[in-house]
Structures are given as C-alpha cells and as structure tokens.
Amino acid sequence: MDLTAIVAFRLGFSETRRRLTERTRTAQPVVTMSTKLLRYLTLCFALTAAGAPPPTTLPTAVPTPASAQAPAVGNADSVSAPLEAPTVGNAVPEADPRVTEADELYWEHRVPKSLEMLEDLLDSEPESYPALRDAARSAVAWGLLSHGRKIQNQWFKIGESYARRATEVEPELVGGLYWLLSAKGLRAAQTGGREASALSREVYDLAHRVLEMDSLHAGAHHALGVVNYRVRRLSVLERFVARNFLGGDVISLTSWEDAERYLTRAVELRPEYILFHLDLGRMYLNRGRTDEARRHLERALELPVLEPPDTRFRVIVERRLEETVD
C-alpha cells in the first residue's frame, strides 16, 4: 500500500474539511461528509494507487505505518524536536474531555489512536485550541516513528498545519507556537537548499518569540541550540553558498557558543529529557570534546522512556556512544 498517498490525501482532506466546516458555520449551503466516509475515501484512494480493489465496507480507522507496532529508526540524525515542553504561567483554554482521553492515549504510546480521536473532535469543533495543539504533537510524534523520509515529512507537514491553526485560534499561547517551530525544524533537517534556509530562519524567529513569552521554555532553548549547531557544522563553503545564494541570512546569527549555551540551558531546565542530552552530547562530539559527550550520552541511556519516540532516541544514543570509544 502506498503510505505516501495516504498521508498526502489526508493532509489535503484535512484542509478541505476545515474549509467545509467554516462555510457551514457561516450559514452557506454545503454538504458535509461523515468521518467514516472520509476514512473510506482515503482508504479507497490508497488502494487504487496500489492497484488493489476498494473495500466494500466503511473502515473504522485509516491504515497506519508498520511502525505502529515497533518504532523505526529511519533517518536517525534528523531527529531534533522534543515532544513535550510545558510552559510556565500561560493559561490554556479548558479542554474537552476527549482531549484528556487522547492525551492519555498519547502517553500510553498509542499515538495513532490519540491522533484519530483528536481529528474526530476537530470535525465538530475545528477551533478547539487544545485539540489542535495536541494533534500537532501527535502528528510530529508519528512522523518521527514512521519509516522513510518522504512519509516523515508528510506527517511533519500535517503537524505544522495543525500547529498553525492553533496559533490562529490562540496566537498568544506558547503551545501552538512551539509545535509550529518543532514541525518546521524537523522539515528543515530533512530538506536542503533554499527551503531549509527559510525554515531554519522561521524556527529561529519562532523560538525567540516563544522565549519572549516564556523565558524558561526548555523546548525553545533546545530548538535554538539545534539551529546554531546545524548551521555551524556546515563547511565554510556550504555556509558561503547558503548565505549568498540560498537566502541563508540565519547563518550570520549563529555561533558554536550559542549552540552550547542554548543546548546546555535546555538540559538544565528539563534534565529528564533523553533528547536534550542526546543533542548536547552530539554537539560536544562534533567539537571533539569526547569526555563531555560521553557523559551526556550515558546519562541519556539512564533516563526512563517518557515520550513515544524516546525508544528511537535511545537507539541513536547508543550509536553515538560507539563513536566515543577510541
């Protein structure tokens, strides 16, 4: 089955469904589709692309990648977004009980089921900020757990779409902004050229915006550290090309000192996060500071699995630890 077709179709249909709902709410005549019918059409689209006959009954869920059963390592070095970064002193609209249930499913590592429940809720309440924010988180997590760069990027785009809608509903709340910069950052890591340069600058600006609202936001510190690290590890020639031909104005805003400062601060704020230790250790490893790298990588392996993609992060940690062995 062509999973790329499934994801791309769902992304397009999500936007179409939102527009249909908006038109309905403004009293314009429009015919809406049930959730089951939407899923049926998605499945038919994918089966047709794969050359198989369509099903004769309506499905209860859209097929999901095989990584639902076992997290995939995929493009290990592209991972760089923490999946939960609580904010301080930022009021959030009261959540529908279904959001709470979906959140529990997420922490039980049942990401597809969590996302499905949130999408059902958004069918009837398209401007539910908690549902949009958490749907963005689940889509990003599912992208990290999926196989193949193309599929991952499709899920990151879905996460970006939900996060953008969340920021439109509540522009002054940090959660939607954070997931927007996370999705963009992951996309930047898997693309190149002008698009990567533009996305990196967006992440840089969004992270600073988050820190203006919440100076203790560990995820924003981590994002800035990663942007600095990725830019500075480019060769002199690559930075020259990015700056002069690809619109890479973020190049001049980065430094190794800032990479270390922001990544260290993220670890100080959230020392229980495997990914934060991984990326700080990876930065030290790139700088030839092996002892410091080993200390953080070993600490990452000692930490319990919290987020669904943490099992994947642990695999990357083990690989990086091998590089510290002389």
C-alpha positions in Angstrom: 0.0 0.0 0.0 1.3 3.5 -0.9 1.6 5.2 2.5 2.7 8.4 0.9 -0.6 8.6 -0.9 -2.5 8.0 2.3 -0.7 10.8 4.2 -0.8 13.3 1.3 -4.5 12.6 0.8 -5.3 13.1 4.5 -3.4 16.3 4.5 -5.4 17.7 1.7 -8.6 16.4 3.0 -7.9 17.9 6.5 -7.7 21.4 5.0 -10.8 20.8 2.8 -12.7 19.5 5.8 -11.8 22.7 7.8 -13.0 24.9 5.0 -16.3 23.0 4.7 -16.9 23.4 8.4 -16.1 27.1 8.3 -18.6 27.5 5.4 -21.2 25.6 7.4 -20.8 27.8 10.4 -21.4 30.9 8.3 -24.7 29.5 7.0 -23.5 28.8 3.5 -25.2 25.7 2.0 -22.7 22.9 1.9 -22.9 19.1 2.0 -20.6 17.7 4.8 -19.2 14.2 5.0 -19.1 11.9 7.9 -15.8 10.9 9.5 -16.3 7.3 8.4 -16.9 8.3 4.8 -13.8 10.5 4.8 -11.7 7.5 6.0 -13.4 5.3 3.4 -12.4 7.7 0.6 -8.9 7.9 2.0 -8.5 4.1 2.0 -10.0 3.8 -1.5 -7.5 6.4 -2.7 -4.6 4.5 -1.3 -5.8 1.1 -2.5 -6.3 2.5 -6.0 -2.8 3.8 -6.0 -1.6 0.4 -5.0 -3.6 -1.3 -7.7 -5.9 -3.1 -5.3 -9.8 -3.1 -5.3 -11.6 -0.8 -2.9 -13.2 -2.2 0.3 -16.9 -2.9 0.4 -17.4 -1.7 4.0 -16.5 1.5 5.7 -13.3 1.2 7.8 -13.1 2.4 11.4 -9.6 3.9 11.0 -7.2 4.9 8.4 -4.3 2.4 7.8 -1.1 3.5 9.7 2.5 2.8 9.1 4.0 -0.5 10.2 6.0 1.4 12.8 2.8 1.5 15.0 4.0 -1.9 16.2 7.7 -1.2 16.5 9.3 2.3 16.4 11.5 2.8 13.4 15.0 4.3 13.5 14.7 5.8 10.0 16.7 8.9 9.4 18.2 9.0 12.9 20.4 12.1 12.6 17.4 14.2 11.5 15.6 13.9 14.9 15.8 17.1 16.9 12.4 18.0 18.3 11.3 17.4 21.9 7.7 16.2 22.0 6.6 17.9 25.2 7.7 21.2 26.6 5.4 22.5 29.3 5.0 26.3 29.6 5.1 28.5 32.6 2.3 30.9 33.6 0.4 30.6 30.3 -3.4 30.0 30.6 -4.8 27.3 28.3 -8.5 27.1 27.3 -10.4 24.4 29.1 -10.1 21.2 27.2 -12.9 18.9 26.1 -12.8 15.5 28.0 -11.9 13.9 24.7 -8.7 15.9 24.6 -7.8 14.5 28.0 -8.6 11.0 26.8 -6.5 11.5 23.7 -3.6 12.8 25.9 -3.7 9.7 28.0 -3.5 7.6 24.8 -0.5 9.6 23.7 1.3 8.9 27.0 0.4 5.3 26.6 2.3 5.4 23.3 -0.8 4.8 21.3 -0.1 7.7 19.0 -2.3 6.8 16.0 -5.3 6.3 18.2 -4.7 9.6 20.0 -4.5 11.4 16.7 -7.6 9.8 15.4 -9.6 10.8 18.4 -8.4 14.4 18.1 -9.3 14.5 14.4 -12.8 13.3 15.3 -13.1 16.1 17.8 -11.9 18.7 15.3 -14.5 17.5 12.8 -17.1 19.0 15.1 -15.0 21.7 16.9 -12.5 22.9 14.3 -11.3 25.8 16.5 -10.6 23.8 19.6 -7.1 25.0 20.6 -6.2 22.1 22.9 -7.2 19.6 20.2 -5.2 21.4 17.5 -2.2 21.7 19.7 -2.2 18.1 20.7 -3.0 16.9 17.2 0.2 18.8 16.1 2.1 16.9 18.8 0.8 13.5 17.8 1.4 14.1 14.1 5.0 15.2 14.8 5.5 12.1 17.0 4.0 9.8 14.4 6.4 11.3 11.8 9.3 10.5 14.0 8.1 6.9 14.4 7.4 6.4 10.6 9.6 4.8 8.0 11.2 6.8 5.3 12.0 10.5 4.8 9.0 11.1 2.5 6.5 9.7 4.9 8.1 11.5 7.8 7.9 14.9 6.1 4.3 14.4 5.2 3.5 13.8 8.9 5.6 16.8 9.8 3.6 18.9 7.4 0.4 17.7 8.9 1.7 18.6 12.4 2.7 22.0 11.0 -0.8 22.5 9.6 -2.5 21.7 13.0 0.0 23.9 14.9 -0.5 26.9 12.5 -4.3 26.6 13.0 -3.7 26.5 16.8 -1.7 29.8 16.6 -4.5 31.4 14.6 -7.0 30.4 17.3 -4.8 31.5 20.2 -1.9 33.5 18.9 -0.7 34.4 22.5 -0.4 30.8 23.8 3.0 29.2 23.6 1.9 25.6 22.9 0.8 26.1 19.3 3.9 28.2 18.5 6.2 25.6 20.0 4.7 22.8 17.9 4.9 25.0 14.8 8.6 25.6 15.2 9.1 21.9 16.0 7.5 20.7 12.8 9.3 23.3 10.8 12.6 22.4 12.4 12.2 18.7 11.6 11.3 19.6 8.0 14.4 21.8 7.8 16.5 18.9 8.9 15.3 16.7 6.0 15.4 19.2 3.2 18.1 21.3 1.6 18.8 24.4 -0.3 16.6 27.5 -0.1 13.7 25.7 1.7 16.0 24.5 4.5 17.4 28.0 4.9 14.0 29.6 5.0 12.7 27.1 7.5 15.7 27.5 9.8 15.2 31.2 9.9 11.5 30.7 10.7 12.5 28.3 13.6 15.0 30.8 14.8 12.4 33.6 14.9 9.6 31.5 16.4 11.9 30.2 19.1 12.9 33.7 20.1 9.2 34.6 20.1 8.4 31.8 22.5 11.2 32.8 24.8 9.9 36.3 24.9 6.6 34.8 26.2 8.3 32.2 28.5 12.0 32.5 29.2 12.0 29.1 30.8 10.7 27.2 27.9 13.2 24.3 27.5 12.0 23.3 24.1 12.6 26.8 22.6 16.2 26.8 24.1 16.7 23.4 22.6 15.4 24.5 19.2 17.8 27.5 19.1 20.7 25.3 20.2 20.0 22.9 17.3 19.7 25.6 14.8 23.1 27.0 15.8 24.6 23.6 15.9 23.4 22.6 12.4 24.5 25.8 10.8 27.9 25.9 12.4 28.7 22.3 11.5 28.4 23.2 7.8 31.6 23.7 5.9 32.9 27.2 5.2 31.9 26.7 1.5 28.4 25.4 2.4 27.8 28.5 4.7 29.1 30.8 1.9 26.7 29.3 -0.6 23.7 29.3 1.8 24.4 32.9 2.8 24.9 34.3 -0.7 22.7 32.2 -3.0 20.1 30.5 -0.8 18.8 33.4 1.3 20.5 31.9 4.4 20.5 35.1 6.5 20.3 33.0 9.6 24.0 32.0 9.0 25.3 35.2 10.4 23.1 34.9 13.6 24.6 31.6 14.8 27.7 30.5 16.6 29.2 27.5 18.4 29.0 29.4 21.7 25.2 29.9 21.3 24.8 26.2 20.3 26.4 25.2 23.5 24.6 27.8 25.6 21.1 27.0 24.4 21.5 23.2 24.5 23.0 23.4 28.0 20.2 25.5 29.2 17.6 23.1 27.8 19.2 20.3 29.8 19.3 22.4 32.9 15.6 23.2 32.6 14.5 19.6 31.7 17.2 17.2 32.8 14.9 14.2 32.4 14.6 14.5 28.6 16.6 12.0 26.7 16.7 14.1 23.5 18.2 17.1 25.2 21.1 15.1 26.5 21.5 13.4 23.1 21.7 16.7 21.2 24.1 18.3 23.7 26.3 15.2 23.6 26.2 15.2 19.8 27.3 18.8 19.7 30.2 18.0 22.0 31.1 15.0 19.9 31.2 17.2 16.8 33.5 19.6 18.6 35.9 16.8 19.7 35.0 17.1 23.3 34.6 13.4 23.8 34.5 13.2 27.6 31.7 15.7 27.8 29.8 14.0 25.0 30.1 10.6 26.7 28.8 12.0 30.0 25.6 13.3 28.4 25.1 10.3 26.2 25.5 7.9 29.1 23.1 10.0 31.1 20.5 9.8 28.3 20.6 6.0 28.5 20.0 6.1 32.2 16.8 8.1 31.8 13.4 6.4 31.6 11.4 6.5 28.4 8.7 9.2 28.6 7.7 10.3 25.1 6.7 7.7 22.4 9.8 8.5 20.2 12.2 8.1 23.2 12.8 4.5 22.2 14.1 5.7 18.9 16.3 8.4 20.6 17.9 5.7 22.8 19.0 3.8 19.6 20.7 7.0 18.3 22.3 7.5 21.7 23.8 4.0 21.6 25.2 4.7 18.1 26.7 8.0 19.2 28.3 6.3 22.3 30.1 4.0 20.0 31.8 7.0 18.4 33.2 8.0 21.7 35.1 4.7 22.0 38.8 5.1 20.9 
